Amino acid sequence: MSELTRIDFHHQLLKGPIEPELGNLSKLQYLDLSVNRLTGKLPPTFRQLKERNVDFKVRGNELDNHKHHA
């Protein structure tokens, strides 16, 4: 998984918390987790995605701290 550059899981009925490991994928450029049933908070590792300007989407979930990527 460390070589992944793009992950698109929108509209897949995913539920539960977001796995923190996704934020550690150093080559990731695009991540779409929108319109699922994800809950909780964005993992702290997602700060790394933000710092690297990774295009990530989480709208349409029940996340507590997704203001910048709704």
N, C-alpha and C positions, 0 to 999 in steps of 0.2 A: 504494500500500500504506500510505501514511502515515495514511490515514483509518480503517484497520481497527480495530475494537474487540474483535473476537472471532475467534480462530483455533482450529479443532478438527481436528487431524491424528492423533488417536489411532487405533491399529490400522490404519495405512496402509503398513506395511512400509518405512518410511523408514529409510535407513541412512547411516552416516557421521557427521561432526560436526554439531552444531547451528550454524546460521548466526548469527553475532553480531548481524547487523542486526535480528533479531527483538527484541532487547533495547532497540533504539532507537525502537521504534514508540510514540510518545508518547501515543496515544489508546487503546492496547491495554488491555483490562480482563480478558481471559480468554485463556489459551493452554494447549492440551492437546496435548502431544507424547507422551503415555504409550503404552506397549505398542508400541514400534517396535524398530528395531535401531540406535538412535543410540549413538555411541561418543565417547570423549574426555571433555572437561570441559565444564561449563556455561560459556558465554562470560562474560567479565567484565562485559559490558553487561547481563547478567541481574540484576546488583545494582540497576540502575535499576528493573526490574520489581518487585523485592522492596521497594525503598524506596517505591514507589507503591502497594504492596499489591495488585498484579496477581495474580489467581488463576492460577497456572501449575502444570502437572502434567507430570512427566517420569518417573514410575515405570515399571518394566518395560523399561528400557533398560540399556545397559552403560556408564553414565556414572561417572566417577571421583569427582565432587564434588556429589552430589545429595542429601545427607543431609536437608536441610530440606524437600525437595519430592519425597520418594520416594512 
